[in-house]
């Protein structure tokens, strides 16, 4: 089980925030959980930046966004817009 899944399964909400992430409710984190988050920051960030997009032919792809802004752009232009992100199959 990956680090992001582990912390979510412990009852926390994890969201990307710029070049870091937030965990809520943070006051509920134990010292052990805080150490786990610090030790697995890169893995958690990588998982949070994975974004599902679709090609014009409908092929599902997972891409790692560069950052939160790039991820928001990918989502907006692939799911919530009439202008799709175009990828070649």
PyMOL Python script that loads the backbone (N, CA, C, O; Angstrom):
from pymol import cmd

cmd.read_pdbstr("""\
ATOM      1  N   UNK A   1       0.854  -1.171   0.000  1.00  0.00           N
ATOM      2  CA  UNK A   1       0.000   0.000   0.000  1.00  0.00           C
ATOM      3  C   UNK A   1       0.906   1.242   0.000  1.00  0.00           C
ATOM      4  O   UNK A   1       1.863   1.327   0.769  1.00  0.00           O
ATOM      5  N   UNK A   2       0.582   2.194  -0.875  1.00  0.00           N
ATOM      6  CA  UNK A   2       1.432   3.377  -0.969  1.00  0.00           C
ATOM      7  C   UNK A   2       1.192   4.327   0.205  1.00  0.00           C
ATOM      8  O   UNK A   2       0.206   4.201   0.930  1.00  0.00           O
ATOM      9  N   UNK A   3       2.100   5.269   0.377  1.00  0.00           N
ATOM     10  CA  UNK A   3       2.065   6.188   1.516  1.00  0.00           C
ATOM     11  C   UNK A   3       0.802   7.046   1.531  1.00  0.00           C
ATOM     12  O   UNK A   3       0.217   7.262   2.592  1.00  0.00           O
ATOM     13  N   UNK A   4       0.374   7.540   0.364  1.00  0.00           N
ATOM     14  CA  UNK A   4      -0.824   8.374   0.305  1.00  0.00           C
ATOM     15  C   UNK A   4      -2.051   7.582   0.748  1.00  0.00           C
ATOM     16  O   UNK A   4      -2.871   8.081   1.519  1.00  0.00           O
ATOM     17  N   UNK A   5      -2.176   6.369   0.270  1.00  0.00           N
ATOM     18  CA  UNK A   5      -3.300   5.517   0.662  1.00  0.00           C
ATOM     19  C   UNK A   5      -3.268   5.232   2.156  1.00  0.00           C
ATOM     20  O   UNK A   5      -4.310   5.231   2.813  1.00  0.00           O
ATOM     21  N   UNK A   6      -2.089   4.991   2.690  1.00  0.00           N
ATOM     22  CA  UNK A   6      -1.970   4.692   4.122  1.00  0.00           C
ATOM     23  C   UNK A   6      -2.463   5.852   4.976  1.00  0.00           C
ATOM     24  O   UNK A   6      -3.204   5.644   5.937  1.00  0.00           O
ATOM     25  N   UNK A   7      -2.061   7.057   4.637  1.00  0.00           N
ATOM     26  CA  UNK A   7      -2.465   8.196   5.468  1.00  0.00           C
ATOM     27  C   UNK A   7      -3.947   8.509   5.268  1.00  0.00           C
ATOM     28  O   UNK A   7      -4.625   8.920   6.210  1.00  0.00           O
ATOM     29  N   UNK A   8      -4.451   8.320   4.059  1.00  0.00           N
ATOM     30  CA  UNK A   8      -5.897   8.514   3.835  1.00  0.00           C
ATOM     31  C   UNK A   8      -6.700   7.454   4.579  1.00  0.00           C
ATOM     32  O   UNK A   8      -7.750   7.752   5.148  1.00  0.00           O
ATOM     33  N   UNK A   9      -6.207   6.218   4.576  1.00  0.00           N
ATOM     34  CA  UNK A   9      -6.897   5.148   5.298  1.00  0.00           C
ATOM     35  C   UNK A   9      -6.896   5.376   6.805  1.00  0.00           C
ATOM     36  O   UNK A   9      -7.730   4.824   7.523  1.00  0.00           O
ATOM     37  N   UNK A  10      -5.963   6.186   7.276  1.00  0.00           N
ATOM     38  CA  UNK A  10      -5.918   6.526   8.702  1.00  0.00           C
ATOM     39  C   UNK A  10      -6.924   7.623   9.040  1.00  0.00           C
ATOM     40  O   UNK A  10      -7.042   8.031  10.196  1.00  0.00           O
ATOM     41  N   UNK A  11      -7.658   8.104   8.012  1.00  0.00           N
ATOM     42  CA  UNK A  11      -8.719   9.062   8.255  1.00  0.00           C
ATOM     43  C   UNK A  11      -8.385  10.510   7.949  1.00  0.00           C
ATOM     44  O   UNK A  11      -9.113  11.416   8.353  1.00  0.00           O
ATOM     45  N   UNK A  12      -7.288  10.735   7.237  1.00  0.00           N
ATOM     46  CA  UNK A  12      -6.874  12.103   6.938  1.00  0.00           C
ATOM     47  C   UNK A  12      -7.172  12.468   5.489  1.00  0.00           C
ATOM     48  O   UNK A  12      -7.197  11.611   4.606  1.00  0.00           O
ATOM     49  N   UNK A  13      -7.397  13.754   5.267  1.00  0.00           N
ATOM     50  CA  UNK A  13      -7.587  14.290   3.922  1.00  0.00           C
ATOM     51  C   UNK A  13      -6.275  14.934   3.528  1.00  0.00           C
ATOM     52  O   UNK A  13      -5.763  15.799   4.238  1.00  0.00           O
ATOM     53  N   UNK A  14      -5.726  14.513   2.392  1.00  0.00           N
ATOM     54  CA  UNK A  14      -4.441  15.022   1.924  1.00  0.00           C
ATOM     55  C   UNK A  14      -4.664  15.717   0.593  1.00  0.00           C
ATOM     56  O   UNK A  14      -5.219  15.134  -0.339  1.00  0.00           O
ATOM     57  N   UNK A  15      -4.226  16.967   0.511  1.00  0.00           N
ATOM     58  CA  UNK A  15      -4.385  17.741  -0.722  1.00  0.00           C
ATOM     59  C   UNK A  15      -3.091  18.441  -1.063  1.00  0.00           C
ATOM     60  O   UNK A  15      -2.320  18.833  -0.186  1.00  0.00           O
ATOM     61  N   UNK A  16      -2.871  18.591  -2.357  1.00  0.00           N
ATOM     62  CA  UNK A  16      -1.697  19.307  -2.823  1.00  0.00           C
ATOM     63  C   UNK A  16      -1.883  20.798  -2.555  1.00  0.00           C
ATOM     64  O   UNK A  16      -2.984  21.332  -2.687  1.00  0.00           O
ATOM     65  N   UNK A  17      -0.803  21.453  -2.182  1.00  0.00           N
ATOM     66  CA  UNK A  17      -0.832  22.882  -1.874  1.00  0.00           C
ATOM     67  C   UNK A  17       0.496  23.481  -2.341  1.00  0.00           C
ATOM     68  O   UNK A  17       1.466  23.541  -1.584  1.00  0.00           O
ATOM     69  N   UNK A  18       0.521  23.923  -3.600  1.00  0.00           N
ATOM     70  CA  UNK A  18       1.768  24.460  -4.154  1.00  0.00           C
ATOM     71  C   UNK A  18       2.797  23.361  -4.315  1.00  0.00           C
ATOM     72  O   UNK A  18       2.552  22.363  -4.993  1.00  0.00           O
ATOM     73  N   UNK A  19       3.957  23.548  -3.686  1.00  0.00           N
ATOM     74  CA  UNK A  19       5.003  22.528  -3.779  1.00  0.00           C
ATOM     75  C   UNK A  19       5.041  21.650  -2.526  1.00  0.00           C
ATOM     76  O   UNK A  19       6.045  21.001  -2.233  1.00  0.00           O
ATOM     77  N   UNK A  20       3.936  21.645  -1.805  1.00  0.00           N
ATOM     78  CA  UNK A  20       3.809  20.834  -0.602  1.00  0.00           C
ATOM     79  C   UNK A  20       2.401  20.232  -0.581  1.00  0.00           C
ATOM     80  O   UNK A  20       1.674  20.303  -1.572  1.00  0.00           O
ATOM     81  N   UNK A  21       2.026  19.646   0.544  1.00  0.00           N
ATOM     82  CA  UNK A  21       0.675  19.141   0.689  1.00  0.00           C
ATOM     83  C   UNK A  21       0.181  19.449   2.095  1.00  0.00           C
ATOM     84  O   UNK A  21       0.968  19.657   3.019  1.00  0.00           O
ATOM     85  N   UNK A  22      -1.130  19.473   2.234  1.00  0.00           N
ATOM     86  CA  UNK A  22      -1.732  19.690   3.541  1.00  0.00           C
ATOM     87  C   UNK A  22      -2.415  18.402   3.977  1.00  0.00           C
ATOM     88  O   UNK A  22      -2.872  17.606   3.158  1.00  0.00           O
ATOM     89  N   UNK A  23      -2.468  18.225   5.273  1.00  0.00           N
ATOM     90  CA  UNK A  23      -3.119  17.064   5.867  1.00  0.00           C
ATOM     91  C   UNK A  23      -4.101  17.590   6.907  1.00  0.00           C
ATOM     92  O   UNK A  23      -3.736  18.360   7.796  1.00  0.00           O
ATOM     93  N   UNK A  24      -5.351  17.161   6.779  1.00  0.00           N
ATOM     94  CA  UNK A  24      -6.372  17.614   7.725  1.00  0.00           C
ATOM     95  C   UNK A  24      -7.106  16.421   8.306  1.00  0.00           C
ATOM     96  O   UNK A  24      -7.367  15.467   7.572  1.00  0.00           O
ATOM     97  N   UNK A  25      -7.440  16.424   9.537  1.00  0.00           N
ATOM     98  CA  UNK A  25      -7.145  17.438  10.535  1.00  0.00           C
ATOM     99  C   UNK A  25      -5.723  17.258  11.085  1.00  0.00           C
ATOM    100  O   UNK A  25      -5.401  16.226  11.673  1.00  0.00           O
ATOM    101  N   UNK A  26      -4.901  18.252  10.888  1.00  0.00           N
ATOM    102  CA  UNK A  26      -3.486  18.147  11.260  1.00  0.00           C
ATOM    103  C   UNK A  26      -3.287  17.980  12.760  1.00  0.00           C
ATOM    104  O   UNK A  26      -2.308  17.370  13.191  1.00  0.00           O
ATOM    105  N   UNK A  27      -4.200  18.512  13.553  1.00  0.00           N
ATOM    106  CA  UNK A  27      -4.044  18.400  15.010  1.00  0.00           C
ATOM    107  C   UNK A  27      -4.230  16.964  15.498  1.00  0.00           C
ATOM    108  O   UNK A  27      -3.879  16.637  16.632  1.00  0.00           O
ATOM    109  N   UNK A  28      -4.780  16.113  14.640  1.00  0.00           N
ATOM    110  CA  UNK A  28      -4.986  14.707  15.000  1.00  0.00           C
ATOM    111  C   UNK A  28      -3.772  13.826  14.680  1.00  0.00           C
ATOM    112  O   UNK A  28      -3.729  12.664  15.082  1.00  0.00           O
ATOM    113  N   UNK A  29      -2.788  14.375  13.961  1.00  0.00           N
ATOM    114  CA  UNK A  29      -1.608  13.595  13.594  1.00  0.00           C
ATOM    115  C   UNK A  29      -0.755  13.273  14.815  1.00  0.00           C
ATOM    116  O   UNK A  29      -0.492  14.138  15.651  1.00  0.00           O
ATOM    117  N   UNK A  30      -0.331  12.028  14.905  1.00  0.00           N
ATOM    118  CA  UNK A  30       0.610  11.647  15.956  1.00  0.00           C
ATOM    119  C   UNK A  30       2.019  11.997  15.495  1.00  0.00           C
ATOM    120  O   UNK A  30       2.236  12.286  14.319  1.00  0.00           O
ATOM    121  N   UNK A  31       2.962  11.970  16.405  1.00  0.00           N
ATOM    122  CA  UNK A  31       4.355  12.232  16.036  1.00  0.00           C
ATOM    123  C   UNK A  31       4.854  11.181  15.046  1.00  0.00           C
ATOM    124  O   UNK A  31       5.633  11.493  14.146  1.00  0.00           O
ATOM    125  N   UNK A  32       4.406   9.942  15.215  1.00  0.00           N
ATOM    126  CA  UNK A  32       4.789   8.864  14.304  1.00  0.00           C
ATOM    127  C   UNK A  32       4.257   9.139  12.893  1.00  0.00           C
ATOM    128  O   UNK A  32       4.966   8.936  11.907  1.00  0.00           O
ATOM    129  N   UNK A  33       3.014   9.596  12.805  1.00  0.00           N
ATOM    130  CA  UNK A  33       2.424   9.923  11.505  1.00  0.00           C
ATOM    131  C   UNK A  33       3.127  11.117  10.863  1.00  0.00           C
ATOM    132  O   UNK A  33       3.337  11.130   9.650  1.00  0.00           O
ATOM    133  N   UNK A  34       3.490  12.109  11.655  1.00  0.00           N
ATOM    134  CA  UNK A  34       4.224  13.265  11.129  1.00  0.00           C
ATOM    135  C   UNK A  34       5.572  12.823  10.554  1.00  0.00           C
ATOM    136  O   UNK A  34       5.978  13.281   9.486  1.00  0.00           O
ATOM    137  N   UNK A  35       6.252  11.939  11.262  1.00  0.00           N
ATOM    138  CA  UNK A  35       7.535  11.412  10.781  1.00  0.00           C
ATOM    139  C   UNK A  35       7.331  10.624   9.489  1.00  0.00           C
ATOM    140  O   UNK A  35       8.133  10.729   8.561  1.00  0.00           O
ATOM    141  N   UNK A  36       6.256   9.835   9.429  1.00  0.00           N
ATOM    142  CA  UNK A  36       5.933   9.067   8.232  1.00  0.00           C
ATOM    143  C   UNK A  36       5.713  10.002   7.044  1.00  0.00           C
ATOM    144  O   UNK A  36       6.215   9.742   5.951  1.00  0.00           O
ATOM    145  N   UNK A  37       4.964  11.087   7.252  1.00  0.00           N
ATOM    146  CA  UNK A  37       4.699  12.058   6.182  1.00  0.00           C
ATOM    147  C   UNK A  37       5.993  12.697   5.691  1.00  0.00           C
ATOM    148  O   UNK A  37       6.201  12.832   4.485  1.00  0.00           O
ATOM    149  N   UNK A  38       6.850  13.083   6.604  1.00  0.00           N
ATOM    150  CA  UNK A  38       8.129  13.695   6.215  1.00  0.00           C
ATOM    151  C   UNK A  38       8.999  12.707   5.447  1.00  0.00           C
ATOM    152  O   UNK A  38       9.625  13.066   4.450  1.00  0.00           O
ATOM    153  N   UNK A  39       9.034  11.471   5.911  1.00  0.00           N
ATOM    154  CA  UNK A  39       9.865  10.453   5.264  1.00  0.00           C
ATOM    155  C   UNK A  39       9.353  10.075   3.883  1.00  0.00           C
ATOM    156  O   UNK A  39      10.126   9.616   3.042  1.00  0.00           O
ATOM    157  N   UNK A  40       8.054  10.263   3.638  1.00  0.00           N
ATOM    158  CA  UNK A  40       7.436   9.844   2.376  1.00  0.00           C
ATOM    159  C   UNK A  40       6.926  11.007   1.545  1.00  0.00           C
ATOM    160  O   UNK A  40       6.082  10.815   0.670  1.00  0.00           O
ATOM    161  N   UNK A  41       7.428  12.221   1.804  1.00  0.00           N
ATOM    162  CA  UNK A  41       6.929  13.414   1.118  1.00  0.00           C
ATOM    163  C   UNK A  41       6.995  13.282  -0.403  1.00  0.00           C
ATOM    164  O   UNK A  41       6.020  13.589  -1.090  1.00  0.00           O
ATOM    165  N   UNK A  42       8.119  12.833  -0.932  1.00  0.00           N
ATOM    166  CA  UNK A  42       8.276  12.729  -2.389  1.00  0.00           C
ATOM    167  C   UNK A  42       7.260  11.758  -2.969  1.00  0.00           C
ATOM    168  O   UNK A  42       6.615  12.067  -3.971  1.00  0.00           O
ATOM    169  N   UNK A  43       7.108  10.605  -2.364  1.00  0.00           N
ATOM    170  CA  UNK A  43       6.154   9.605  -2.845  1.00  0.00           C
ATOM    171  C   UNK A  43       4.724  10.144  -2.783  1.00  0.00           C
ATOM    172  O   UNK A  43       3.940   9.921  -3.707  1.00  0.00           O
ATOM    173  N   UNK A  44       4.380  10.845  -1.712  1.00  0.00           N
ATOM    174  CA  UNK A  44       3.031  11.397  -1.567  1.00  0.00           C
ATOM    175  C   UNK A  44       2.793  12.477  -2.614  1.00  0.00           C
ATOM    176  O   UNK A  44       1.732  12.516  -3.237  1.00  0.00           O
ATOM    177  N   UNK A  45       3.783  13.362  -2.812  1.00  0.00           N
ATOM    178  CA  UNK A  45       3.645  14.415  -3.825  1.00  0.00           C
ATOM    179  C   UNK A  45       3.469  13.802  -5.216  1.00  0.00           C
ATOM    180  O   UNK A  45       2.623  14.248  -5.991  1.00  0.00           O
ATOM    181  N   UNK A  46       4.260  12.792  -5.527  1.00  0.00           N
ATOM    182  CA  UNK A  46       4.133  12.123  -6.830  1.00  0.00           C
ATOM    183  C   UNK A  46       2.722  11.573  -7.019  1.00  0.00           C
ATOM    184  O   UNK A  46       2.131  11.729  -8.088  1.00  0.00           O
ATOM    185  N   UNK A  47       2.185  10.934  -5.992  1.00  0.00           N
ATOM    186  CA  UNK A  47       0.841  10.357  -6.083  1.00  0.00           C
ATOM    187  C   UNK A  47      -0.216  11.450  -6.239  1.00  0.00           C
ATOM    188  O   UNK A  47      -1.165  11.291  -7.006  1.00  0.00           O
ATOM    189  N   UNK A  48      -0.054  12.554  -5.517  1.00  0.00           N
ATOM    190  CA  UNK A  48      -1.016  13.646  -5.612  1.00  0.00           C
ATOM    191  C   UNK A  48      -1.001  14.319  -6.982  1.00  0.00           C
ATOM    192  O   UNK A  48      -2.026  14.832  -7.433  1.00  0.00           O
ATOM    193  N   UNK A  49       0.153  14.319  -7.643  1.00  0.00           N
ATOM    194  CA  UNK A  49       0.281  14.987  -8.943  1.00  0.00           C
ATOM    195  C   UNK A  49      -0.145  14.103 -10.117  1.00  0.00           C
ATOM    196  O   UNK A  49      -0.226  14.585 -11.247  1.00  0.00           O
ATOM    197  N   UNK A  50      -0.417  12.822  -9.869  1.00  0.00           N
ATOM    198  CA  UNK A  50      -0.886  11.957 -10.946  1.00  0.00           C
ATOM    199  C   UNK A  50      -2.281  12.406 -11.358  1.00  0.00           C
ATOM    200  O   UNK A  50      -3.169  12.573 -10.522  1.00  0.00           O
ATOM    201  N   UNK A  51      -2.455  12.597 -12.657  1.00  0.00           N
ATOM    202  CA  UNK A  51      -3.687  13.166 -13.191  1.00  0.00           C
ATOM    203  C   UNK A  51      -4.195  12.295 -14.327  1.00  0.00           C
ATOM    204  O   UNK A  51      -3.426  11.905 -15.207  1.00  0.00           O
ATOM    205  N   UNK A  52      -5.468  11.992 -14.312  1.00  0.00           N
ATOM    206  CA  UNK A  52      -6.075  11.203 -15.383  1.00  0.00           C
ATOM    207  C   UNK A  52      -6.553  12.150 -16.473  1.00  0.00           C
ATOM    208  O   UNK A  52      -7.276  13.110 -16.209  1.00  0.00           O
ATOM    209  N   UNK A  53      -6.135  11.864 -17.707  1.00  0.00           N
ATOM    210  CA  UNK A  53      -6.593  12.604 -18.882  1.00  0.00           C
ATOM    211  C   UNK A  53      -6.990  11.578 -19.940  1.00  0.00           C
ATOM    212  O   UNK A  53      -6.674  10.394 -19.830  1.00  0.00           O
ATOM    213  N   UNK A  54      -7.688  12.060 -20.967  1.00  0.00           N
ATOM    214  CA  UNK A  54      -8.144  11.181 -22.032  1.00  0.00           C
ATOM    215  C   UNK A  54      -7.727  11.750 -23.378  1.00  0.00           C
ATOM    216  O   UNK A  54      -7.767  12.963 -23.590  1.00  0.00           O
ATOM    217  N   UNK A  55      -7.331  10.873 -24.281  1.00  0.00           N
ATOM    218  CA  UNK A  55      -7.015  11.294 -25.636  1.00  0.00           C
ATOM    219  C   UNK A  55      -8.325  11.526 -26.384  1.00  0.00           C
ATOM    220  O   UNK A  55      -9.403  11.213 -25.878  1.00  0.00           O
ATOM    221  N   UNK A  56      -8.221  12.069 -27.576  1.00  0.00           N
ATOM    222  CA  UNK A  56      -9.419  12.304 -28.380  1.00  0.00           C
ATOM    223  C   UNK A  56     -10.162  11.013 -28.688  1.00  0.00           C
ATOM    224  O   UNK A  56     -11.385  11.016 -28.832  1.00  0.00           O
ATOM    225  N   UNK A  57      -9.426   9.909 -28.791  1.00  0.00           N
ATOM    226  CA  UNK A  57     -10.077   8.636 -29.072  1.00  0.00           C
ATOM    227  C   UNK A  57     -10.618   7.967 -27.807  1.00  0.00           C
ATOM    228  O   UNK A  57     -11.180   6.874 -27.871  1.00  0.00           O
ATOM    229  N   UNK A  58     -10.445   8.629 -26.655  1.00  0.00           N
ATOM    230  CA  UNK A  58     -11.000   8.106 -25.417  1.00  0.00           C
ATOM    231  C   UNK A  58     -10.057   7.257 -24.596  1.00  0.00           C
ATOM    232  O   UNK A  58     -10.469   6.691 -23.583  1.00  0.00           O
ATOM    233  N   UNK A  59      -8.810   7.152 -24.999  1.00  0.00           N
ATOM    234  CA  UNK A  59      -7.846   6.368 -24.242  1.00  0.00           C
ATOM    235  C   UNK A  59      -7.519   7.079 -22.932  1.00  0.00           C
ATOM    236  O   UNK A  59      -7.191   8.265 -22.922  1.00  0.00           O
ATOM    237  N   UNK A  60      -7.612   6.349 -21.842  1.00  0.00           N
ATOM    238  CA  UNK A  60      -7.303   6.901 -20.516  1.00  0.00           C
ATOM    239  C   UNK A  60      -5.800   6.891 -20.307  1.00  0.00           C
ATOM    240  O   UNK A  60      -5.129   5.895 -20.579  1.00  0.00           O
ATOM    241  N   UNK A  61      -5.282   8.003 -19.825  1.00  0.00           N
ATOM    242  CA  UNK A  61      -3.850   8.111 -19.537  1.00  0.00           C
ATOM    243  C   UNK A  61      -3.660   8.733 -18.161  1.00  0.00           C
ATOM    244  O   UNK A  61      -4.442   9.586 -17.742  1.00  0.00           O
ATOM    245  N   UNK A  62      -2.620   8.302 -17.463  1.00  0.00           N
ATOM    246  CA  UNK A  62      -2.237   8.953 -16.222  1.00  0.00           C
ATOM    247  C   UNK A  62      -0.951   9.714 -16.489  1.00  0.00           C
ATOM    248  O   UNK A  62       0.034   9.149 -16.964  1.00  0.00           O
ATOM    249  N   UNK A  63      -0.974  10.996 -16.180  1.00  0.00           N
ATOM    250  CA  UNK A  63       0.193  11.847 -16.349  1.00  0.00           C
ATOM    251  C   UNK A  63       0.564  12.448 -15.011  1.00  0.00           C
ATOM    252  O   UNK A  63      -0.304  12.722 -14.183  1.00  0.00           O
ATOM    253  N   UNK A  64       1.844  12.650 -14.799  1.00  0.00           N
ATOM    254  CA  UNK A  64       2.275  13.351 -13.602  1.00  0.00           C
ATOM    255  C   UNK A  64       2.388  14.830 -13.953  1.00  0.00           C
ATOM    256  O   UNK A  64       3.202  15.217 -14.791  1.00  0.00           O
ATOM    257  N   UNK A  65       1.576  15.643 -13.313  1.00  0.00           N
ATOM    258  CA  UNK A  65       1.639  17.082 -13.521  1.00  0.00           C
ATOM    259  C   UNK A  65       2.926  17.626 -12.909  1.00  0.00           C
ATOM    260  O   UNK A  65       3.480  17.037 -11.981  1.00  0.00           O
ATOM    261  N   UNK A  66       3.395  18.752 -13.436  1.00  0.00           N
ATOM    262  CA  UNK A  66       4.610  19.379 -12.904  1.00  0.00           C
ATOM    263  C   UNK A  66       4.390  19.939 -11.512  1.00  0.00           C
ATOM    264  O   UNK A  66       5.268  19.869 -10.652  1.00  0.00           O
ATOM    265  N   UNK A  67       3.200  20.497 -11.302  1.00  0.00           N
ATOM    266  CA  UNK A  67       2.858  21.135 -10.033  1.00  0.00           C
ATOM    267  C   UNK A  67       1.343  21.273  -9.964  1.00  0.00           C
ATOM    268  O   UNK A  67       0.631  20.835 -10.868  1.00  0.00           O
ATOM    269  N   UNK A  68       0.857  21.880  -8.895  1.00  0.00           N
ATOM    270  CA  UNK A  68      -0.591  22.010  -8.703  1.00  0.00           C
ATOM    271  C   UNK A  68      -1.239  22.847  -9.799  1.00  0.00           C
ATOM    272  O   UNK A  68      -2.347  22.541 -10.240  1.00  0.00           O
ATOM    273  N   UNK A  69      -0.560  23.892 -10.238  1.00  0.00           N
ATOM    274  CA  UNK A  69      -1.109  24.742 -11.300  1.00  0.00           C
ATOM    275  C   UNK A  69      -1.250  23.970 -12.610  1.00  0.00           C
ATOM    276  O   UNK A  69      -2.269  24.071 -13.294  1.00  0.00           O
ATOM    277  N   UNK A  70      -0.233  23.209 -12.948  1.00  0.00           N
ATOM    278  CA  UNK A  70      -0.275  22.391 -14.162  1.00  0.00           C
ATOM    279  C   UNK A  70      -1.381  21.338 -14.057  1.00  0.00           C
ATOM    280  O   UNK A  70      -2.087  21.080 -15.033  1.00  0.00           O
ATOM    281  N   UNK A  71      -1.532  20.740 -12.895  1.00  0.00           N
ATOM    282  CA  UNK A  71      -2.581  19.744 -12.691  1.00  0.00           C
ATOM    283  C   UNK A  71      -3.959  20.364 -12.887  1.00  0.00           C
ATOM    284  O   UNK A  71      -4.823  19.769 -13.530  1.00  0.00           O
ATOM    285  N   UNK A  72      -4.162  21.543 -12.343  1.00  0.00           N
ATOM    286  CA  UNK A  72      -5.443  22.232 -12.498  1.00  0.00           C
ATOM    287  C   UNK A  72      -5.714  22.524 -13.966  1.00  0.00           C
ATOM    288  O   UNK A  72      -6.850  22.403 -14.426  1.00  0.00           O
ATOM    289  N   UNK A  73      -4.683  22.906 -14.699  1.00  0.00           N
ATOM    290  CA  UNK A  73      -4.841  23.186 -16.132  1.00  0.00           C
ATOM    291  C   UNK A  73      -5.221  21.914 -16.878  1.00  0.00           C
ATOM    292  O   UNK A  73      -6.134  21.928 -17.703  1.00  0.00           O
ATOM    293  N   UNK A  74      -4.528  20.814 -16.594  1.00  0.00           N
ATOM    294  CA  UNK A  74      -4.840  19.545 -17.249  1.00  0.00           C
ATOM    295  C   UNK A  74      -6.284  19.132 -16.999  1.00  0.00           C
ATOM    296  O   UNK A  74      -6.985  18.713 -17.920  1.00  0.00           O
ATOM    297  N   UNK A  75      -6.721  19.251 -15.772  1.00  0.00           N
ATOM    298  CA  UNK A  75      -8.083  18.858 -15.427  1.00  0.00           C
ATOM    299  C   UNK A  75      -9.095  19.772 -16.111  1.00  0.00           C
ATOM    300  O   UNK A  75     -10.074  19.296 -16.686  1.00  0.00           O
ATOM    301  N   UNK A  76      -8.865  21.066 -16.052  1.00  0.00           N
ATOM    302  CA  UNK A  76      -9.801  22.022 -16.642  1.00  0.00           C
ATOM    303  C   UNK A  76      -9.928  21.839 -18.142  1.00  0.00           C
ATOM    304  O   UNK A  76     -11.024  21.947 -18.692  1.00  0.00           O
ATOM    305  N   UNK A  77      -8.833  21.567 -18.797  1.00  0.00           N
ATOM    306  CA  UNK A  77      -8.857  21.467 -20.249  1.00  0.00           C
ATOM    307  C   UNK A  77      -9.181  20.064 -20.739  1.00  0.00           C
ATOM    308  O   UNK A  77      -9.346  19.853 -21.940  1.00  0.00           O
ATOM    309  N   UNK A  78      -9.273  19.116 -19.842  1.00  0.00           N
ATOM    310  CA  UNK A  78      -9.588  17.760 -20.264  1.00  0.00           C
ATOM    311  C   UNK A  78     -10.978  17.322 -19.837  1.00  0.00           C
ATOM    312  O   UNK A  78     -11.609  16.525 -20.531  1.00  0.00           O
ATOM    313  N   UNK A  79     -11.460  17.817 -18.731  1.00  0.00           N
ATOM    314  CA  UNK A  79     -12.742  17.351 -18.215  1.00  0.00           C
ATOM    315  C   UNK A  79     -13.818  18.428 -18.204  1.00  0.00           C
ATOM    316  O   UNK A  79     -14.998  18.120 -18.376  1.00  0.00           O
ATOM    317  N   UNK A  80     -13.442  19.652 -18.011  1.00  0.00           N
ATOM    318  CA  UNK A  80     -14.431  20.706 -17.788  1.00  0.00           C
ATOM    319  C   UNK A  80     -14.460  21.724 -18.912  1.00  0.00           C
ATOM    320  O   UNK A  80     -14.913  22.851 -18.709  1.00  0.00           O
ATOM    321  N   UNK A  81     -13.993  21.360 -20.076  1.00  0.00           N
ATOM    322  CA  UNK A  81     -13.902  22.322 -21.157  1.00  0.00           C
ATOM    323  C   UNK A  81     -14.262  21.653 -22.467  1.00  0.00           C
ATOM    324  O   UNK A  81     -14.101  20.443 -22.623  1.00  0.00           O
ATOM    325  N   UNK A  82     -14.744  22.439 -23.398  1.00  0.00           N
ATOM    326  CA  UNK A  82     -15.027  21.895 -24.722  1.00  0.00           C
ATOM    327  C   UNK A  82     -13.749  21.794 -25.542  1.00  0.00           C
ATOM    328  O   UNK A  82     -13.769  21.257 -26.650  1.00  0.00           O
ATOM    329  N   UNK A  83     -12.642  22.301 -25.017  1.00  0.00           N
ATOM    330  CA  UNK A  83     -11.357  22.221 -25.708  1.00  0.00           C
ATOM    331  C   UNK A  83     -10.529  21.138 -25.002  1.00  0.00           C
ATOM    332  O   UNK A  83      -9.973  21.380 -23.930  1.00  0.00           O
ATOM    333  N   UNK A  84     -10.451  19.956 -25.601  1.00  0.00           N
ATOM    334  CA  UNK A  84      -9.732  18.868 -24.922  1.00  0.00           C
ATOM    335  C   UNK A  84      -8.226  19.045 -25.034  1.00  0.00           C
ATOM    336  O   UNK A  84      -7.720  19.722 -25.929  1.00  0.00           O
ATOM    337  N   UNK A  85      -7.531  18.420 -24.103  1.00  0.00           N
ATOM    338  CA  UNK A  85      -6.085  18.286 -24.228  1.00  0.00           C
ATOM    339  C   UNK A  85      -5.864  17.208 -25.272  1.00  0.00           C
ATOM    340  O   UNK A  85      -6.433  16.123 -25.152  1.00  0.00           O
ATOM    341  N   UNK A  86      -5.067  17.463 -26.279  1.00  0.00           N
ATOM    342  CA  UNK A  86      -4.903  16.527 -27.381  1.00  0.00           C
ATOM    343  C   UNK A  86      -3.612  15.744 -27.209  1.00  0.00           C
ATOM    344  O   UNK A  86      -2.532  16.323 -27.099  1.00  0.00           O
ATOM    345  N   UNK A  87      -3.731  14.443 -27.188  1.00  0.00           N
ATOM    346  CA  UNK A  87      -2.586  13.528 -27.136  1.00  0.00           C
ATOM    347  C   UNK A  87      -2.744  12.568 -28.305  1.00  0.00           C
ATOM    348  O   UNK A  87      -3.857  12.171 -28.650  1.00  0.00           O
ATOM    349  N   UNK A  88      -1.654  12.209 -28.892  1.00  0.00           N
ATOM    350  CA  UNK A  88      -1.709  11.258 -30.013  1.00  0.00           C
ATOM    351  C   UNK A  88      -1.660   9.838 -29.470  1.00  0.00           C
ATOM    352  O   UNK A  88      -0.881   9.537 -28.566  1.00  0.00           O
ATOM    353  N   UNK A  89      -2.481   8.983 -30.017  1.00  0.00           N
ATOM    354  CA  UNK A  89      -2.480   7.569 -29.625  1.00  0.00           C
ATOM    355  C   UNK A  89      -1.412   6.837 -30.400  1.00  0.00           C
ATOM    356  O   UNK A  89      -1.238   5.631 -30.224  1.00  0.00           O
TER     357      UNK A  89
END
""", "prot")
cmd.dss("prot")
cmd.show_as("cartoon", "prot")
cmd.util.cbc("prot")
cmd.orient("prot")
